[in-house]
Every structure is written in C-alpha cells, then in structure tokens.
C-alpha cells in the first residue's frame, strides 16, 4: 500500500511540475496583452443618446478624456474615465471653445471612483478644447472645429 501511495504522490508532483514549467514558458506577451487590454479606458456612453466619440486623449497612463459630438444639437460633451475604477480619487474634466474673446469653460471635478463628467458646451462653428485630470495625471487637446 505504501508503494502505491508513493507512486501516486510522485506522479501527481510530476504533473504539477510539468504544468508549472508549461505556464512559466508561456509567452509573456500574451499575459501583457491581456492586462493592457483590460486596463484601457473605453467610452462609457455618459454623454447620452446621439453623442459620438470624435477624439480621446490619454490622461497619463491611468485613463482617457473623451470628446464627443452631437450633430443634431451642435454640442460637444467631454468625460474623463479611469482605466480601472477604484477608491475615490480627484478627477476632473474641462470643456471649452476656442474663440477670440474670453470664454468660461465648463468643469466637473471632485472625488470619483470611475469617471468625471459629463460636461456639455454648444460648439457649432467653434473649435473644442478638452482636458482631463486623474490624481496627478493630466491630458488634453484641442481641435475639431465645426
């Protein structure tokens, strides 16, 4: 009986060792790709019906700020989204238009777990300026004049 139990234990250990070797030799790129894909912010539809994403900009390596446009209303909308929701952290989104005179941006900021915004601005005939903050990471851009 002892010999049979030893043989079974040895076979089980050999199987585990072989499985560990196979896992250890699997391409690292597969695991990296999965983590990277899971850790990229995607637009969450926060702006509502009729808004289409027209641009996005990284906010450091922790999220993205998305710019959307609604053709029927002539409004832009912006939202800052974290790659991975978590504990509350300072987040902000700002949207403005580029005109010759001073113009007040629309801003949403506070302690959020996944996204800041949405914020809206009438922008038909103007260029948009958008900006996002997640913790200490910042990112923004301008363009899409229409």
N, C-alpha and C positions, 0 to 999 in steps of 0.2 A: 504494500500500500504506500509506503514512504517513497519508493522509487517512482511510482506512478504520479504522486503528488509533485515530486521534484521535477519530473519531466514536463508536467502540465505548467508549472510555475516558470520553468526555463523557456518553454515555448511562448508563454504569454509575455515574458520580459523581452524576448527576441522580437516579437511582433511590435511591441511598444517602441523598442529601439529603432526598428526599421521605419515605423511611422514617423518618429521624430526626425530621422535622417531625411526622409522624403519631404517633410514640412520645412526643414531647415534649408533644403536645397531648392525649394520653390523660388521662382524669380521674385526678387524684391519689388520689381516694378509693378507686379500685379497688386500687391498689398498697398503700395504707394498710390497707385492709380485709384484704387477703391477709396482710400482715405481722402485723396484730393477731390474726387468727385463728390463725396459726401460732404465735404467742407466748403463747397462753393455756394454762396447765396444765390437764390433764384427769386425772381419777382413773384410776390405773393398775392397779386390782384387787389391790393389795399386801395388803389385809386378808384376802383369801381368799374361798372359796365361802360364800354365804349373807349376806354383808355388802352392804348397800345404802347409797349415799350419801344422807344426810339433810340435810347442810349443808356449806358451804365458805365460807372467809373469805380475802380477799386477804392475801398477805404482801408488803407494799409493792407494787411493780409487777413483782416478779420471780418470783412463784409463788402458790400457794394451799395452805392447810391444809384437808384434807377430814376430815369426821366421818362415820363410817358406823355402822350398827346391824345387829345380827344378832338377829332376833326369837326364833329358836329357842334361842339360848344366853343371851340377855339381856345381851350385851356390846356396848360401843361399841369402835370402833377409830379411830385417827387416823393420818394420814400427811401430811407436808409435801412438796410436789412443786414443783420448779423449772419455770418456763415453758420454758426451753431448757437441756438438760443441757450441761455444760461441764467445765472444770477443777474439781478438788476445792475446795470452799468450806465454811465452817462452816454446818451446818444442824442444826435441832433440831425435835422435835415433843414436845408435852406433853399429857397427857390426865389429867383429874381429875374427881371428882364433887363436887357442892356439897352438903355436909352440915353440921350444926351443930358437929360436933367436928372436930379437926384430922385431915386425911387426906393421905397421901403420894401425889403424882402419879406416874404412870409416864412416863418420859422416855427418848428416844433422841436422842443428839447426837453429832456428830463431823464429820469432813471427808468430804463426799459429793459425787458428780457429778450426781445427779438427784433423789434423794429421801431423806428421813429417816423412819424408822419401818419398819413399823407398830408401834404400841403399843396394848395392849388393856386394858380395865377392865370388870369387872362393874358394870352401871349400872341394872339393873331397879329402878324405884322412886326413882331419883335424877335430878338434872339434871347434864348434862355440861358440862365446861369444857375447851376445847381451845385450843392456842396453837402457833404455828409461827414459826421463825426461818430466814432465808436471808441469810447475810452479816450486814449491819446492819439489814436489813428485818425487821419483826415484824408479826404479826397474830394475832388470836384472838377468841373469842366464847364465849358460854355459852347454855344453853337445852336444849331437847329433853328435858324431864322426862318420865319414864315408868315 
